[in-house]
Amino acid sequence: MKNKIMIYDINDPKQYEDEINYWKDIHPEEKLSILQDLREQYIYLFNKKKLYDESRKGLRRVYKFSKLSQS
């Protein structure tokens, strides 16, 4: 699939219809991939690597605790 770039007038309501249709039409795995790319760009651009790493440690602890509780 080729990517295309579209330029809109900010006051053009058609822009929103195109965006909605685009997100409706793509596969859920592609949506997650795009979301992950955006997260990584944010982390890199705003120098949030340390904060991101710390939050992942906390998430692993919660997951581990939840997994043990279910056993």
HELIX and SHEET records of a PDB file:
HELIX    1   1 LYS A   14  ASP A   25  1                                  12    
HELIX    2   2 PRO A   28  LEU A   45  1                                  18    
HELIX    3   3 LYS A   49  GLN A   70  1                                  22    
END                                                                             
